[in-house]
Amino acid sequence: MRTCFGTEEEEEYRAARELIVRRCRAWAEDQGVRLVPEIIDAALQFRHECPDGRLGFWRPAEVRQFLLEWVPERVAAEPEDLACVPEALRTLLRYLDAAGLRDPRAGDPAEAERAITRTVPLFTAAIRDQERYSVTKYWKLTAARHGIPLTDRLGLERLKSGVSAGRIPHDRDLLIRLAERAPAPVRRAVAPPPLALPCADELREAAERSPVVRRLSALVAWVGSDGRPLTPRGEIPPVDARALVRLLENGNGCGDIGDLPLLVAWARKARIIRVHAGRLTKVGRASAVLADPLALWRRAFSAFPRLGDSFCASGSILRTDFAETVPDLLNALYGLPCPVPGHRLQDKVWLYCTAPYDLADIDGEQRILWRSALDQDLSLTLRALGDLGALELQGPLLPEQGRSRRGAAWDAAHAPAVSLTPLAAAEVREALLAEGRECGRIGELASARPAELLGVAAERYPADAARAEIRGWLAAHDNDVPALVEAVRSCPFRDRTLLLLDTLVDALSDGPSLLLSLRDDPVLAPSALTALLRRGLLSPDALAPEEHLLALTDGLLRLLEIAGADAVRESLEREIPPQEPALVAVDVLAAGHPDAAAVADFCALVLAPLAGRAALPHEPVPEPLSAPLDDRTP
């Protein structure tokens, strides 16, 4: 059972959501907590619709967004009926933690719970604020208040006729405001593969080597504590400019007065110098940043997208979208396994910047001028990012290129291949995480609990990265393989147990031996048998009859988790005569499967409806069927 599903996997997601709601409700009852299942369902739906889609990932940011935005906007219930939402969310988070479904990359679960407590007063006000409603919620509540259930077309027609006849009052101005503020649909973001990134000391060393960092430091040192006068036009006087260029030439790679305006603009955007009373002066609060090369690099990197006016020619279509294009370009490069040819970047940026225009209506010569200017501006932008230490530019370059702001552009034949440096990758990752995107980092699970480690590695990591993460965890925990096996044994979901077991076996050099040793395990035997059969380590003919029945039963229980009760019933109806569902129950109960909760779900959700009665016997029947339902490997 996974905790993240693509937008196209609606059936699989629905089955998992129903399973989590059902198990969470039962768990809450065991804790003496009464739970409203619809609230749990809404919380899972909220996470499914987020850019990352991870049902078990809840930081304080997600808690606040759910309570203060999603519930007031989407959940069509009266405020007094929504008062239980914060505590229901708290129960869900505790259940996800107890069931091993929590994503440890969300941080300390106590922080999420504290966020719930702190948000309650704001939540109480938010659910009473109609300005936060969606148009759909407004009409659902209006219909409910007039006793009209919107469960079919007839209810909708009753609502429309009541509104048209004036029997159902409504606030037209409010509806217009709600329609104007309707949020854009959230697009699911593709998660990049986990990366191995340098430690802080290595990042700091890389920042020290950045030519731009050296230039900015030299510029601030030149400005000094007393500042430097500017001309009435706000420029550095020519004599001072030449002296500054000579200073910057000493190992800093800046030898053209034409480069100074860009450097000064960059330093101002980075908030390390400013213009005050006609003088260029240091920013007093930037002292700590200037003393730390990595902090200064980060300031320069974050300021870069705001430098479009300095990099791009007047009227350039890249200049118009520079602040959005640069971050999107860096995000697109993140996690790529190899450098991207420069001409492909040029094409990508051209398509992005011309999207608002109908190029068919643009004169051909004008298009050529636009494209030439964009390529020239982009080549200068890439060179500057290379000087910053954010990009690696690989391949032949035109001579004397990039020496002045309006230098020649790279053409398709000479455009270098481009990739992010580890320094930039670490910074882009932080920005993506702040947006709620998923960006794994090899080694970040070293302190995770065993079930959390295996869950993330199994679900979200490619095979090589999963092996590296698990082996790193073992190195940090005295090779505690038994702890990982116990985490698999404690998993309360059949399909997830098999997934975790497979991931663990793949990560261990003696994985096959471990798997064989679990064939007789009282809890893991069903999953071990299935894994052995799938890997060809065990022949179906070598199974004892009770093992065959156990593996078959486990396959049915996993199918229930993956596809839902309807799909399992349909499958069984195709396989067995209508009068024989009770015989299936005999086999399932006689198999002695260790997961009593899963067996109970199967009997209640699948076999009871098939048998046409409310309950089935819960005691194993001594005489199971002599042959399995079919001879396929589960």
N, C-alpha and C positions, 0 to 999 in steps of 0.2 A: 504494500500500500504506500503510494507516494504522497508527498505533500506539496507538489508543484506540478501543474498541468498546463499544457499549451491551450490557447484559446480555442483551438479546433478540437480539443479532447473533452467535449462537454459531457459525454456519457461517462467517461472514466472519472472526470471530476465530480460529477453528480453522485456516483457510487461512493467515492471516497468521502465526500462531504456528508452524505447520509450516515456512513459508518462512523465518522468522528462524532457527529451529533448524537448518535445512538449510544456510543460507548461513553461519551462525556456525560450524558444524562445519567447513565447507570453509575458511573464513578461518583458523580455529585451526590446521588442518592445514598451511596455508601458513606459519604462524608457528612450526611445529614443536611445537604443543601438542596433546596427545591429550585429547579432550573427551568427556564422557559426556552424550549428548543429552538424557537424561531429566532431568538437573539443570537444563539450560537451559529445558526445557519447564516444570519446576516453578517456576523463577524468574519466567517470563512469566505463568504461571497465578496466582502470588501477586500480581503487580501488577494483573492483570486483575480480581482480586477485591477490590482496595483501593477506598476510596471514590471516588478520582479515576480509576482504571482506566488510567492512562498507562503503557504498557509501557517507555517510554524515560526515565522520571523516577525517578532513584535518588539520594536524599540519604543521608547517614550514618544517618538515622532509618530509612529503608526497608531499608538494608543490615542494621542490627541486628535489625529486626523479622523479616526473612526468615530470618536465621541463628539467632536465639535463640528465635523463637516458631513461625514457620510450618514450617520444616524439622523441628524436633523433634516438632511436633504432627502434621504431615500426611504427611511423606515416609516411606513404609513400607519402610525398609531398615535393615540392621544398622549399628551405629555405625562399624565398620571400612569399610563400603561408602560411608558418608557423609563420610569424611574428606576427600574431594576437592571437596566442595561449595564452600568458600570460594574456592579457586583457579578453579573453574569459573565462579563468579559474577564474579570479577575479569576473566576472559576475555570473558564476556558484556558487561560494562560497556565494555571496550575495543573490542569489536566494534561496539556501538551507537554509540560515539563515531566510529569509523572509517567507519561506513556512513551517518553523518548522521542517525541515528535518536534521538540523545540529546536530551532536553529541557534546554536550557541554563538554565532556571529552577531546576533542581536545584542549581546552584552549581558550584563547582570539582570536576571529576571526580576530581582527586587526593585530595580530602577523602573521597570515597566509598571509594576504594581504601585509604586509611589506616584508615578505619573497618573494612574487612574484616580488615586485619592486626591491629588492636587487639582485634577480636572473636573471633579464632580460639581463644584459651584458653577463653573462656566457651562458645563453640560446642562445643568438644570435651567439656565437661562436660554441656552441655544435651542433646546427642543420646544421652547415656547415662542420662539422668534419665527414668525411666518416668512420673514424675508429670506430665511435660509432654506425654505422648502423648494423642492423641484415642482414643476407644473404638474407632473404625474401625482406626486404626493398630495398636492393641494386638492386635486379633483377626487382622489381616493378618499381623503378624509371628508370632503364635502358630501360625497355619495353616502359614506357610512353614517354620517350625522343625520341623514334623511332616510335611513333604513334601506338603502339601495345597494345590494351586493354587486360588485363589478366582476362577477365570475363568468359572465357570458355576454353575448351581444345584446340580449334582451335588457340586462341591467344597464349597459351603456346607452341604449336607446331611451330608457326611462330617465336617465340622468340628463341626456340632451334635451328631451322634451320638457322636463321640469325646468331646466335653465331657460329654454326658449319661451316658455309660458310665464316666466317670472315667479314660479312657485319656489324655486331654489335660488336664493340670493348668492351672488359671488362678487368678489372684488376685482373688477376688470383692470384697474390700474396696477394692482399688485401682480396680477397674472402677466401683464406686459413686462413689468420689471423682472419677474422670475424668468420669463422666456428670454429676455435680453442677457441675463446673467447665467444662462445655462452653460455649465462647464463643457469643454471639449472632451470627447472620449479619450481615455487614457490608453495609449498604445503599449502593448507588451514589448519590453526590451529584451533582446537576445543577450543572454549572459555570456561574457567572454570566458575563455578557459582560465583556470587559476594560474597565476604567475609566481615565479620565484623572484622576489624583489630584494634589493640590498637592504642592509640594516642602516640605522640612522647615521652611524659613523661613516659608512661607505658613501651614503648620500651626501654627507657634509663634505667629504673629500672631493666628490664629483663637482659640487657647487663651487668649491674653491678654484677648480680648474676652468670655470666658465669665463670666457673673455668678457662677456657682458657684466658679470659680477665685478670683475676687476676694473672695468671702465667706470661703472657706477660708483665703486668705492673711491677711485681716483678723482672722479668729478666732485664728490662730496668733500673729499680732503682739500681739493683746490678751492672750493667755495669757502671753506674754513668757518670759524666761529663768528667772524665779522661780516661774512657775506661778500658778494661781488656786485658792483653797480651794473645796471643794464642801460641800454640806449633808450631814448624816448619811445622807440618801437618795440621795446621789450626784448631786445636781442643782446647777446654778449658783444661788447665792443671788439672791433677787428684785431686790435693789438692783443687783448686778452684771449681772443679766440685762437690766434696763432700760437700763443704760449701754451694754451690748454691742449691744442693738437699735438704739440711737441711732447708734452707730458704724457698724453695718451698713447703716443707712438712707442713709448718705452715698454714693449712687451704686451701692450693692450690691444694692438691691431686696429687702431683708429687713426688714420693719417690724412683725413680730408675734412676741411672746414664744413663741407656740405653735410657731413655726418653729425655735426654737433647739435643741430636742432632736434634731430631724432633722439639723441642720447639725453638731452635736457628734458624733452617731452616725456621720455620713458621714466626718468628719475622723478619727475613731478607726478606722473600717474601712479608711481610706486610709493608716493608720499614720503620721500626721503629728502627732497628739497622743495621749496616753494618760492613764489615771488611775493615780496612784501615791500611796500613803499619804494618801488623802483629798484629793488635789489634782489639778487638771487641768494636765498639763505637756506641753511639747514633746518630741517624739522626736528625740534628738540626731542620729541617723543620717539624718534626713529633711532636713537642711540643703540638700544638693545638689538634692533634689526641689523644695524650696520656692523655690530660686533660679531654677528653670527652669519657666516657665508650662506648657510642653508636657508636661514630666515630671509636674507636679502634675495636669494634666488627665488624663493617662493613669492616674495612681493613682486619681483620683476615678471615672473611667469603669470601671476594673476592679473597684472596690469596690462599684459600684452594685448588682449582682445580690445582694449579701449584705445589702441593706437592707430586706428584705421585712417584718421586724417593725416597722420605722419607718414604712413607707408604707401598710401594709395593716391593716385592722381585725382585731381578734381573731376567729378563726374564719373569716376570709375564705378562700375556696378559692384565690384568687390568692396569698395569703400562704403557703399550703402549698407551692406550686410556683413561687414567685417566682424562686428562684435558677436554675431551668431555663427558665422562661418568658421572662425578659428577654433572655438571649442568643439564644434561638430567634427571638424577635421581631425583634431587630436583624439576625440572619442572614437572616431572610426579607425584610427591607427592602433588603438589600445588592444593588446592581446593578439595581434596578427602574428602568425608564425614566421613570416618573412617580410623583407622590405617591399614597399609598394612602388612600382615604377612612377616616376614623376609625371609622365604624360597622363597616367590614369587619374592622378590627383587633380591635374588641370581639368580633365574632362568632368570629374565629379564636381569640382567647384563651379565650373561653367554651368552645368545643369542646375545646381542649387541656386546660383545667383540669377539665372534667367527664368526660373520657374514662374515668377509673377508675370512674365511677358509672353505675348504671342509672337514668337520669332517670325512667323509667316508675315506679320505686318511690319516687320523691321526691314529697312532697306539692306540689301546684301553688303554694300560697302560699310554701312554703319555696324552691321554684325561683325565684320572683320575687324573694325577698329575696336569694338567692345572686347572681342576675344583677345586681340593683341595686347590691349591695356590690362586685361585681367591676368593674362599669362605673365606679363611683366611685373605687375603688382604681387602676384602669387610667388614668383621666383624670389623677389626681394623679401617677402614674408618668410619663406622657407629658409633662406639664408640667415635671416635674423634669428629665427628659432634655432638654427644650427649653432650660431655664435652663442646663444644663450645656454646651449647644452641640452636643449629639449629634443632636438632631432639629430639623427645620424644621416648624413647625406652621402650616399655611396654611388660612385660612378664618375664619368668624365664631366668636367665643368668647362664652360667657355672661359677663355683667358680674360683677366681683368674684370671678371663678373662680380657684381654686387658691391663694387668699391664706392659707387655713388648711388644716391637714392633713385635716380632714374637711369640706372645702368641697363644694358641689354638683357632681354629675357632669355630664359632657357627655351630652346626649341625641343620638339619631341625627340630628336636624335640625341640631345645632350642633357635632357632632364635627368637628374640623378634619382636613384631609388631612395625612398624615404622610410624611416622607421623611428619609433619613439626610443629615446634613451631610457635606461632604467630610472634615472632621475625624474624625467617627465612622466613615465609610466606610474611611478608612485604617487605623483601629484594628481594625475588624471584619475587614478583609482579613488583617491579621497573625494574628488568632486563627484564622481559617479555614485559613490556610497551615500553622499549627502543627498543625492536626488532619489534615493531609495532603490538604486540599481544594485544588482548582485555582481560583485567582483571578488572572486576568491583569491587568496594568497597562500601559497604553499608554506606550511608551518604555522598558520594562524590557529590551527586546531590543537596545538600541542598541549594546551591546558584543558581541553574539552573533556567532558565525561565520556566514557567508552561508547555509550549508545549514541550520543550526539556526534562523536567523531565518525562512527560507522555510518550513521544516517546521512550526514552531509557528503561523505566520501562516496557512498553508494549512489545517492540520488543526483548530486550536482557536479561530481568530478569525473573527467575522463579516466580511463583505466590507469594510464601512466601516472597521472597526478594523484589518483586515489592511493596507488601503491606507495608513492613518495610520502604522502601525508600520513598514512598508517605506519610506515616504517619510521618516520620521524617521531611519531607519538610513542612508538615502542622504545625508541632510543632514549626518549625523555622519561620513560616510566619503567626502567629496568626490564625491558622485554616482557612486560606483563601480558602475555597472550591469554592466560586464563581469564583476566578481567574482560577482555574483548569477547571471548566465548560466552562468558556469563551475560554480557550485554545482549548478545544474540539470543541466548536462552530466555531472557526476560522480556523480549519483545512481544507485545500482545496482539500482533497482527501476523497472519499467516504469510501473505505475500511479502511483507517487509522482512520477516524473519529469513525467508529464502534469499532476498536481495542482500541483506546484511551478511549472511553466511557466505554467499558467493564472493562478495567483495573482500571479506576477510581471507578466504582461502586463496584468492588471486594475489593477495599482498604478501603471503607467507611463502618462504622457500619450501617449507614442508607442508604446504596447504593440503595437497591430496592425502597425505598421511593423517592429518587432522580430520579431514572429512570422513575417511574410512573409520576412524576411531569413534565417530559420532553415530555410526549406523545403529547402535543399540542404546543410544542415549534416551532416557525416558521422556525428555521434552523435545529434543532436536531431531529425533529419528525421522519424523516425516519429511522435514526439510532436507536432512542429510541424504535420505534415499532419493529424493527428487534430484538433488544436485549430483549425486553419483551417477544416476541414470543419464542425465543431460551431458555429463562430461565423458561418458563412455567408460567410467571407472567400474561400472557394475552393469552386468547384462540383465535385462528383464527376466531371462530364464533363471537367473541365480536368486531371484527373490522368493522368499517363502510366501505361502498364501497369505499369512497375516500381514507381511510387509507390503505385498501387492495391494491389499485392501487399505492399508494405512496410507500408502502413497496416493491411491486413487481418491480416498476421502480428503486428503490434504489438497489435492488438485481442485476438488469441488469447493472446498472452503476458500481457497485462493480465488477461484473464479467469482465467488460471491463478493469478495472484497473488491475485485478489479472491475467487474462488469455490473454488479447489482443484482438484486433478486429477480427482476423481470427477465434479464438475460439468462440466468441460470434455469429458471422455470421453462423458458422457451427451449433451451437446449435439452433439458430432460424430457420434455413433452415429445421432442423429435426422436429421442433415443429409447423410451420405454413405453409400454402399453398404458392406456389411461387408467386401468384398474390396478397398476402395480406400484404406485408411489410409496405405499407402506413397506414394500420389500426394499426400496432404496433406503428408507428410514432404518430398517433392520440392519442393512450393511453399514450405514454411517454410524449407528449406535454401537454395533458390534466391533467396529474397527479399533475402539479404545483410543481414539485420538486424544492427546493430552490437553488440547485447547477447548475446555468446556464451554467458554463463552462463544467461541466460533461455532461449535456444534449446536448450541442453543439457538444462535442466530439462524443457522441453516434450517433447523427444524421449524422455527416459527415463521421465517420469511419465505422459505421455498417449499418445504414438504407439506406443511399444514394447508396452505392454499391449494396445492396440488391435490391433496386428499379431500378437500372440500369440508374440513372440519377445523375447529379452533386449536386443537392440540394434538400432539402425538405422544406415544409412550416415551418415557425418559429412561427406562431401564434397558440395558442391553439384552437382546434376545439370544439365547444360547446357540441357536443354529443359524449362522449367516448363510447367505447364498453361496453355493458351491463355486460359482464363477463370477468374476467381476462384471460390471456393466459393459465394459468393452476392454479390449486388450491394448489400448493406446497408452503410451507413457504419459503420465500427467505432467 
